[in-house]
Amino acid sequence: MAIDMSSLWGVLTIVGPIVLLIAILWAMRHNRGTKHDIERTEAATHRMYDEQDRADKAAEHR
């Protein structure tokens, strides 16, 4: 039984994007951080901004 390459490409053209979409959705679903991780990141970001703001204000008064 010979496989017709044109029909194989047709199937891959349809199935390929579907598999890619499923893989992307799976990765997005499993790549979320926990609530604790997100809160810790937000707190660290706010501390970094506050430190930079203090450093900028100190540099202005020199």
Secondary structure, DSSP 8 states (H G I E B T S, - for coil): ----HHHHHHHHHHHHHHHHHHHHHHHHHHT---HHHHHHHHHHHHHHHHHHHHHHHHHHT-
